[in-house]
């Protein structure tokens, strides 16, 4: 066995072995005790070994990356009836989303301050934040139709015949850093700021976000702002790469003209890969193009991640932060984080303000930095093992998409019980959104069924989703490596560091998810 292979195998065994030493704790998130049929450590070792084995299987059978990033797809847009149905559905869902935005703000400002009896917190943090993420990942980028701020701005553009040309040019150096900053602020509101769960404060946060969004669209152009400045449009577009649907404007002379006048910079975007046949998921080009060059296609899940585009540094940072933030959300509920808080409290307490919020804020900032450092370090090793086929910068920008299935899997594991159990609260709130005793639809007396899933189901679903998500990530990374290295052997060798990362993160993710479920 080659020396480097021995080192990799030894490292994997050591990482898995370390997980055996991690103690478990008592937690009863479902109000019941659930005893695993085998110790948690066995689950961790088994899941990690499964991911490692998948690397061998994928490496053995997937030997050709191909010279193109194309994949099988079925175009539905060529059907006249589908086009009519799609446009009607888009108009209807857009109107509903605007009404829901208005209802969310009104219920927050004028409704009860009891978060459980007010429509706003449940709708924002469960139905919208968690639900839309699942929707765009497993079906398609519905947010491109549902985004109420985009819908309202489009209505104003059309209704008042406004000049759609941007008033200001987006600075090239600014890239997507404003979207990353916005995502950090959102993560802080979700995890740290106590006002995030108070209806009145939440409503005014939404009002402030609305003002910034509409101003950004007005100054820089609707699609430029969505691609560079809006954190949710960037995040949901990222998740939608995993989905089985896409929009595309096929390559032709007409198409190139459309891309040339695309205000959001489609033709020069670092997100575009030259061997992709057409402009994929650029909604500005889609809006301007004629029907005969449009495609709305069904494709296999996750293939949208395998094109391996070399994205910008800001987009890489955004992707890593998206994964790190949901991991921190789960880790912050574990005894390990309590121990960290206890350790830091004497140091932080003299600082003005809440010591708890300061520590949580440090966690939100430090965890993405830690993730980024580990990712960049491993990308350096991938570059070295590629034999010069892939420079480190190219690896960093190309392989970040292989992290998306991990983020989705952890997101599903972390929030599944949350949306299925707590999310039922939206049923009575639909009849009484302000908490004033109304019963508009006769559902105000509905009592959520906390037994819709139990701890056993949640645990099994978590294990399966995490293992499958990491296996998909291994596959995506392997396909990208095949397309960027000279041969199959070099591609497999270059992926040893990525495998180590996948195995380690599988173990850590399972440990975090297990805390609310098992003894």
C-alpha positions in Angstrom: 0.0 0.0 0.0 1.4 3.4 -1.0 2.7 5.5 1.9 0.2 8.3 1.4 -2.7 5.9 1.3 -1.5 4.5 4.6 -1.4 8.0 6.1 -5.0 8.7 4.9 -6.3 5.3 6.2 -4.6 5.8 9.6 -6.0 9.4 9.8 -9.6 8.1 9.1 -9.2 5.4 11.8 -8.0 7.9 14.3 -10.8 10.3 13.6 -13.4 7.6 13.9 -11.7 6.3 17.1 -11.8 9.8 18.6 -15.6 9.8 18.3 -15.8 6.8 20.5 -14.3 8.9 23.3 -17.0 11.6 23.0 -19.4 11.2 25.9 -23.2 11.3 25.5 -25.5 13.4 27.7 -29.1 13.3 28.8 -31.6 15.3 26.8 -35.3 14.9 26.2 -36.4 17.1 23.4 -39.5 15.0 22.7 -40.6 14.7 26.3 -39.7 11.1 26.3 -36.7 8.9 26.8 -35.3 7.0 23.7 -32.8 4.3 24.2 -30.8 3.4 21.1 -30.6 -0.3 20.3 -26.8 0.1 20.3 -24.6 2.8 21.9 -24.3 6.1 20.1 -20.7 5.5 19.5 -21.5 2.5 17.4 -23.8 4.6 15.2 -21.1 7.1 14.8 -18.5 4.5 13.8 -20.9 2.8 11.5 -22.0 6.0 9.7 -18.4 7.2 9.3 -17.4 3.8 7.9 -20.3 3.9 5.5 -19.2 7.2 4.1 -15.6 6.0 3.8 -16.8 2.8 2.0 -18.8 5.0 -0.4 -15.6 6.7 -1.4 -14.2 3.3 -2.5 -17.3 2.3 -4.4 -17.7 5.7 -6.1 -14.0 5.8 -7.0 -14.2 2.3 -8.5 -17.3 2.8 -10.6 -17.2 6.5 -11.5 -14.2 6.7 -13.7 -15.2 9.2 -16.4 -15.9 12.8 -15.6 -16.4 13.8 -19.2 -15.4 16.9 -21.0 -18.7 18.7 -20.4 -20.7 19.7 -17.4 -24.0 18.8 -19.1 -26.4 16.2 -17.7 -29.7 14.6 -18.8 -32.7 16.9 -18.6 -36.3 17.0 -19.8 -37.6 20.4 -21.0 -41.2 21.1 -19.9 -41.3 24.6 -21.2 -41.9 23.5 -24.8 -45.4 22.5 -23.8 -47.9 25.4 -24.4 -50.1 24.2 -21.5 -47.2 24.0 -19.1 -46.2 27.6 -20.0 -49.7 28.8 -19.3 -50.0 26.9 -16.1 -46.6 28.1 -15.0 -47.3 31.7 -15.6 -50.7 31.5 -13.8 -49.1 29.7 -10.8 -46.3 32.3 -10.6 -48.9 35.2 -10.5 -51.0 33.4 -7.9 -48.1 32.5 -5.6 -46.6 36.0 -5.9 -49.9 37.5 -4.8 -50.2 35.1 -1.9 -46.6 35.8 -0.7 -47.2 39.6 -0.7 -50.4 39.1 1.4 -48.4 36.9 3.8 -45.7 39.6 4.1 -48.3 42.2 4.9 -50.0 39.9 7.4 -46.7 39.1 9.1 -45.9 42.8 9.6 -49.4 43.8 10.7 -49.7 40.9 13.2 -46.2 41.7 14.6 -47.0 45.4 15.1 -50.6 45.2 16.2 -51.0 41.7 17.6 -50.3 40.2 20.9 -46.7 40.2 22.2 -47.0 36.5 23.2 -44.9 34.8 20.6 -46.8 31.6 20.7 -50.1 33.3 20.0 -48.8 35.6 17.3 -48.6 34.7 13.6 -45.3 36.4 12.9 -42.7 34.4 14.8 -44.1 31.0 13.8 -44.4 32.0 10.2 -41.0 33.6 9.9 -38.9 31.1 11.8 -40.6 27.8 11.0 -42.8 28.1 7.8 -40.6 30.5 5.9 -37.1 30.0 7.1 -37.2 26.2 7.4 -40.0 25.4 4.9 -38.6 27.5 2.0 -35.2 25.9 2.4 -36.7 22.4 2.0 -38.9 23.5 -0.9 -36.1 25.0 -3.0 -33.7 22.1 -2.3 -36.1 19.2 -3.0 -38.3 20.8 -5.7 -36.8 23.9 -7.2 -36.1 27.6 -6.7 -39.7 28.7 -5.8 -38.2 31.7 -4.0 -37.6 33.2 -7.4 -41.4 33.4 -7.8 -42.4 33.7 -4.1 -40.0 36.5 -3.1 -42.6 39.2 -2.1 -40.0 42.0 -2.2 -39.2 41.1 -5.8 -42.9 40.7 -6.7 -43.8 44.2 -5.3 -40.8 45.8 -7.0 -41.8 44.2 -10.3 -45.4 45.4 -9.9 -44.1 49.0 -9.3 -41.8 48.8 -12.3 -44.6 47.6 -14.6 -47.4 49.7 -13.1 -45.5 53.0 -13.2 -43.4 52.2 -16.3 -40.2 52.8 -14.4 -36.8 52.9 -16.1 -35.3 49.6 -15.1 -31.7 50.7 -15.7 -29.6 50.8 -12.5 -28.9 54.2 -11.1 -25.5 53.0 -9.8 -23.0 50.4 -11.1 -22.2 47.6 -8.6 -18.5 47.9 -7.7 -16.7 44.8 -8.9 -14.6 44.6 -5.7 -17.8 44.5 -3.6 -18.8 41.2 -5.2 -21.3 39.4 -2.9 -19.8 40.6 0.4 -23.0 42.5 1.3 -25.0 39.3 1.0 -22.6 37.6 3.4 -22.9 40.5 5.9 -26.7 40.3 5.7 -26.5 36.6 6.4 -24.3 37.1 9.4 -26.8 39.7 10.7 -29.7 37.3 10.1 -27.9 34.5 11.9 -27.2 36.8 14.8 -30.9 37.8 15.1 -31.9 34.1 14.9 -29.4 32.8 17.5 -28.5 35.7 19.7 -30.9 38.7 19.6 -33.8 38.1 22.0 -36.0 40.5 20.0 -36.0 38.0 17.1 -38.7 36.0 18.9 -40.7 39.1 19.9 -43.5 39.9 17.4 -43.2 43.7 17.6 -39.4 43.7 17.2 -39.5 41.1 14.5 -42.0 43.1 12.5 -39.8 46.2 12.5 -36.8 44.1 11.5 -38.8 43.0 8.5 -39.7 46.6 7.7 -36.1 47.6 7.9 -35.0 44.7 5.7 -37.8 45.6 3.2 -36.6 49.2 2.9 -32.9 48.1 2.3 -34.0 45.5 -0.2 -36.2 47.9 -2.3 -33.5 50.6 -2.1 -30.9 48.2 -3.3 -33.0 47.1 -6.2 -33.8 50.7 -7.2 -30.1 51.8 -7.1 -28.4 48.8 -8.5 -31.1 46.9 -10.4 -33.4 44.2 -9.2 -31.3 41.2 -10.3 -28.0 42.7 -9.4 -29.1 43.2 -5.9 -30.6 39.7 -5.6 -27.4 38.1 -6.9 -25.0 40.2 -4.8 -26.7 42.0 -2.0 -29.6 39.8 -0.8 -28.6 37.0 1.5 -31.8 34.9 1.1 -31.8 35.0 -2.7 -28.1 33.9 -2.7 -28.8 31.1 -0.1 -31.9 29.7 -1.8 -30.2 29.8 -5.2 -27.4 27.8 -3.6 -29.8 25.2 -2.2 -31.7 25.1 -5.5 -28.6 23.7 -7.2 -29.4 20.4 -5.5 -33.0 20.5 -6.7 -34.4 18.5 -9.7 -35.5 21.5 -11.7 -33.7 24.4 -13.4 -34.4 27.3 -15.8 -32.1 27.8 -18.7 -31.8 30.1 -21.7 -30.2 28.0 -24.5 -27.1 29.1 -26.3 -27.7 31.0 -29.6 -26.9 34.3 -31.1 -30.1 35.7 -29.6 -29.1 34.3 -26.2 -25.7 35.8 -26.3 -27.3 39.2 -26.9 -29.6 38.8 -24.0 -26.6 37.8 -21.7 -24.7 40.8 -23.0 -27.4 43.2 -21.8 -28.0 41.3 -18.5 -27.5 44.0 -15.9 -26.5 41.5 -13.2 -23.4 40.6 -15.2 -24.4 37.2 -16.6 -21.9 37.1 -19.5 -18.9 38.0 -17.3 -20.1 36.3 -14.1 -17.6 34.0 -12.4 -20.5 31.6 -11.9 -20.7 30.8 -15.6 -18.8 27.8 -16.9 -18.0 27.9 -20.6 -18.9 24.3 -21.4 -22.5 24.7 -20.1 -24.9 24.9 -23.0 -26.7 28.1 -22.2 -27.3 30.4 -19.3 -28.5 28.4 -16.2 -30.6 29.9 -13.4 -30.1 33.5 -14.4 -33.6 34.9 -13.9 -32.8 38.2 -15.6 -31.9 36.5 -18.8 -35.0 34.3 -18.4 -37.2 37.3 -18.0 -35.8 39.0 -21.2 -35.5 35.9 -23.4 -38.2 34.7 -25.9 -40.0 31.4 -25.2 -38.3 29.6 -28.0 -34.9 29.8 -26.3 -36.2 29.1 -22.8 -36.1 25.8 -21.0 -37.7 24.8 -17.7 -36.2 21.3 -17.2 -36.4 18.3 -14.9 -32.9 16.9 -14.1 -31.5 14.4 -11.6 -31.1 15.6 -8.0 -27.7 17.2 -7.1 -26.3 17.3 -10.7 -26.5 21.1 -10.6 -23.7 21.0 -8.0 -21.4 18.9 -10.2 -20.6 21.6 -12.8 -17.8 22.8 -10.6 -17.8 26.5 -11.5 -15.0 28.6 -10.1 -17.0 31.1 -8.0 -15.7 34.2 -6.3 -14.1 34.4 -2.9 -17.2 36.1 -1.4 -19.5 33.3 -2.7 -17.1 30.7 -1.2 -17.3 32.5 2.1 -21.0 32.6 1.9 -21.4 28.9 1.2 -19.1 28.0 4.1 -20.9 30.4 6.5 -24.2 28.8 5.5 -22.9 25.4 6.6 -21.2 26.7 9.7 -24.2 28.7 11.0 -26.6 25.8 11.0 -23.9 23.6 12.7 -23.4 26.3 15.4 -27.2 26.4 15.9 -27.1 22.8 16.8 -23.8 22.9 18.7 -25.0 25.8 20.8 -27.6 23.4 22.4 -25.0 20.9 23.6 -23.3 20.6 27.0 -20.0 21.2 25.2 -21.0 24.7 24.3 -22.2 25.2 27.9 -18.7 24.3 29.0 -17.3 26.9 26.5 -19.7 29.5 27.9 -18.6 28.7 31.4 -15.0 29.0 30.5 -15.4 32.4 28.7 -17.9 34.0 31.1 -15.3 35.4 33.6 -13.4 37.0 30.6 -16.5 38.4 28.9 -18.6 39.5 31.9 -16.6 42.8 32.5 -17.4 43.9 29.0 -20.5 46.2 28.8 -23.6 44.4 27.6 -25.0 40.9 28.0 -22.2 38.4 28.5 -24.4 35.6 27.1 -25.0 37.6 23.9 -21.4 38.5 23.6 -20.3 34.8 23.8 -23.0 33.7 21.4 -21.9 36.5 19.0 -18.3 35.3 19.2 -19.5 31.8 18.4 -21.3 32.9 15.3 -18.2 34.7 14.1 -15.6 32.1 15.1 -17.3 28.9 13.8 -17.4 30.0 10.1 -13.8 31.2 10.4 -12.8 27.8 11.8 -14.7 26.0 9.0 -13.1 28.2 6.4 -9.6 27.6 7.8 -10.1 23.8 7.8 -11.6 23.9 4.3 -8.8 26.0 2.8 -6.1 23.8 4.5 -7.6 20.6 3.1 -8.0 22.3 -0.3 -4.2 22.9 -0.2 -3.7 19.2 0.3 -6.1 18.4 -2.5 -4.1 20.7 -4.8 -0.8 19.0 -3.8 -2.2 15.5 -4.3 -3.6 16.5 -7.8 0.0 16.7 -9.1 -0.4 20.3 -10.2 -3.6 19.7 -12.1 -5.6 21.9 -9.7 -4.1 25.0 -8.1 -5.2 25.7 -4.6 -7.3 28.7 -5.5 -9.2 26.7 -8.1 -9.8 23.9 -5.6 -11.2 26.3 -3.1 -13.6 27.8 -5.6 -14.6 24.6 -7.4 -15.2 22.2 -4.5 -17.3 24.4 -2.3 -20.4 23.1 -4.0 -19.6 19.6 -2.6 -20.5 21.0 0.8 -24.1 21.8 -0.1 -25.5 18.3 0.4 -23.9 18.3 3.9 -25.6 21.5 4.7 -28.9 20.3 3.5 -28.6 17.0 5.3 -27.7 18.7 8.6 -30.5 21.2 8.1 -33.0 18.4 7.6 -31.7 16.5 10.7 -31.7 19.6 12.8 -35.1 21.1 11.9 -37.2 18.1 10.9 -39.0 17.7 14.3 -39.2 21.5 14.6 -41.2 22.0 11.5 -43.4 18.9 11.8 -44.3 19.4 15.5 -43.9 23.1 16.3 -44.9 24.1 12.7 -48.4 22.8 13.3 -49.0 25.9 15.4 -49.5 27.8 12.1 -52.9 26.1 11.8 -54.6 27.8 14.7 -52.7 31.0 14.0 -54.1 31.2 10.5 -57.5 31.8 12.1 -56.3 34.2 14.8 -53.0 35.8 13.5 -53.1 38.7 16.0 -54.0 36.6 19.0 -57.2 38.6 19.6 -59.6 35.7 19.9 -60.7 35.5 16.2 -61.6 32.2 14.5 -61.6 33.2 10.8 -61.3 29.7 9.4 -62.5 27.6 12.3 -59.0 26.3 13.2 -58.3 28.5 16.2 -58.9 25.6 18.7 -56.6 23.2 16.9 -54.1 21.5 19.2 -50.8 20.5 17.6 -50.2 16.7 17.6 -46.9 16.3 19.3 -47.0 12.6 18.5 -46.9 13.0 14.8 -43.3 11.8 15.0 -41.4 10.3 17.9 -37.8 10.4 19.0 -37.1 7.1 17.3 -38.3 8.3 13.9 -36.4 11.6 14.3 -33.2 9.8 15.1 -33.4 7.3 12.2 -34.3 10.1 9.8 -31.3 12.1 11.1 -28.8 9.2 10.6 -30.1 8.3 7.2 -30.1 12.0 5.9 -26.6 12.7 7.3 -25.1 9.5 5.8 -26.8 10.0 2.4 -25.9 13.7 2.4 -22.2 13.0 3.0 -22.2 10.2 0.4 -23.6 12.6 -2.2 -21.0 15.2 -1.2 -18.3 12.5 -1.8 -19.8 11.8 -5.2 -20.0 15.5 -6.2 -16.4 16.1 -5.1 -15.2 13.0 -7.1 -17.0 14.1 -10.3 -15.5 17.6 -10.0 -12.1 16.1 -9.5 -12.5 13.8 -12.6 -13.2 16.9 -14.7 -10.2 18.8 -13.5 -7.4 16.1 -13.3 -5.6 14.3 -16.1 -6.8 10.8 -15.1 -8.9 8.7 -12.7 -5.9 7.7 -10.5 -5.0 11.4 -9.9 -8.6 12.3 -9.2 -9.0 9.6 -6.6 -5.7 10.5 -4.9 -6.6 14.2 -4.8 -9.8 13.4 -2.8 -8.2 11.8 0.2 -8.3 15.0 2.2 -11.9 15.7 1.3 -12.8 12.1 2.4 -11.2 12.8 5.8 -13.3 16.0 6.1 -16.5 14.1 5.1 -15.9 11.3 7.6 -15.0 13.6 10.4 -18.0 15.9 9.8 -20.3 12.8 9.7 -19.2 11.8 13.2 -19.5 15.3 14.6 -22.9 15.9 13.0 -24.3 12.7 14.4 -23.0 13.6 17.9 -24.6 17.0 17.8 -27.9 15.7 16.5 -28.0 13.0 19.2 -27.9 15.4 22.1 -31.7 16.2 22.2 -32.7 12.6 21.5 -30.7 10.1 23.5 -29.2 9.4 26.9 
